[in-house]
């Protein structure tokens, strides 16, 4: 699932960063989401007091759902 989401993101010209997650990287991120085979994409709404957007995760979820049909 992870590789499928990364491929969809790259095809959609979205920037993909893979890095070790630390509290500092979470606080500097614009958007955070998790992937797994059961749920697909799970958007993370916030970490501590930092809220996240969900524009890319919604777009990727739409692309993922349309690729499955």
C-alpha positions as CSV (number, residue, x, y, z in Angstrom):
1,X,0.0,0.0,0.0
2,X,2.8,2.4,0.9
3,X,4.5,2.0,-2.5
4,X,1.2,2.3,-4.3
5,X,0.4,5.6,-2.6
6,X,4.0,6.9,-3.3
7,X,3.6,6.0,-7.0
8,X,0.2,7.8,-7.1
9,X,1.7,10.9,-5.5
10,X,4.7,11.0,-7.9
11,X,2.4,10.5,-10.9
12,X,0.3,13.4,-9.6
13,X,3.4,15.6,-9.2
14,X,3.0,15.7,-5.4
15,X,6.3,16.0,-3.4
16,X,7.1,12.9,-1.4
17,X,9.4,12.9,1.6
18,X,10.5,9.8,3.4
19,X,12.3,10.6,6.6
20,X,12.7,9.5,10.2
21,X,9.8,11.0,12.2
22,X,10.7,13.1,15.1
23,X,8.6,15.6,17.1
24,X,10.4,18.4,15.1
25,X,9.5,16.9,11.7
26,X,5.9,16.4,12.8
27,X,5.7,20.1,13.9
28,X,7.2,21.3,10.6
29,X,5.0,19.2,8.3
30,X,2.1,20.7,6.4
31,X,0.3,17.4,6.1
32,X,0.6,13.9,7.7
33,X,-1.2,10.7,6.9
34,X,-0.7,7.0,7.5
35,X,-1.2,4.1,5.1
36,X,-2.1,0.5,5.6
37,X,-3.7,-2.3,3.5
38,X,-7.0,-2.3,5.5
39,X,-7.8,1.5,5.8
40,X,-5.8,2.8,2.8
41,X,-5.0,6.4,3.8
42,X,-5.7,7.7,7.3
43,X,-5.3,11.4,7.6
44,X,-3.7,12.8,10.9
45,X,-5.6,15.8,12.0
46,X,-3.1,17.2,14.5
47,X,-0.1,16.6,16.6
48,X,0.1,18.5,19.9
49,X,-1.1,22.0,19.0
50,X,-0.2,21.7,15.3
51,X,-3.2,21.2,12.9
52,X,-2.6,19.6,9.5
53,X,-4.2,20.1,6.2
54,X,-5.8,17.1,4.3
55,X,-5.7,18.3,0.7
56,X,-3.1,15.8,-0.6
57,X,-4.5,12.9,1.4
58,X,-8.0,13.5,0.0
59,X,-6.6,13.8,-3.5
60,X,-4.6,10.6,-3.1
61,X,-7.6,8.8,-1.6
62,X,-9.7,9.8,-4.6
63,X,-6.9,8.5,-7.0
64,X,-6.6,5.3,-5.0
65,X,-10.3,4.6,-5.1
66,X,-10.6,5.4,-8.8
67,X,-7.6,3.1,-9.6
68,X,-9.3,0.2,-7.8
69,X,-12.5,0.4,-9.8
